[in-house]
């Protein structure tokens, strides 16, 4: 049973920092990509960051220079600095990979709320 579990959300003031973590357990396949998405009510879920097994990272334009993602095996973190009210959202961890038979898998975490407010 694959489980993807996020942690680290909460309330932070504008300009502050917060660190999210996500750990994937139970995977019987190689996790190629680990991603962070975020979603606000009434809007489409958007990709925030992505990191490959080799450590190549990509970011949404809206968070470049403020957010940093890193990975250690099946754990991914998102360091968020200079937070703005517009970063308020539920943040979801998403993993993608494939097994030895090239069968693809993807799983989502249940999300963690990040609220940026004074």
Secondary structure, 3 states (H helix, E strand, C coil): CCEEEEECCEEECCCCCEEEEEEEECCCCEEEEEEEEEECCCCCCEEEEEEECCCCEEECCCCCCCEEEEEECCEEEEEECCCCHHHCEEEEEEEEEECCCCCEEEEECCCEEEEECC
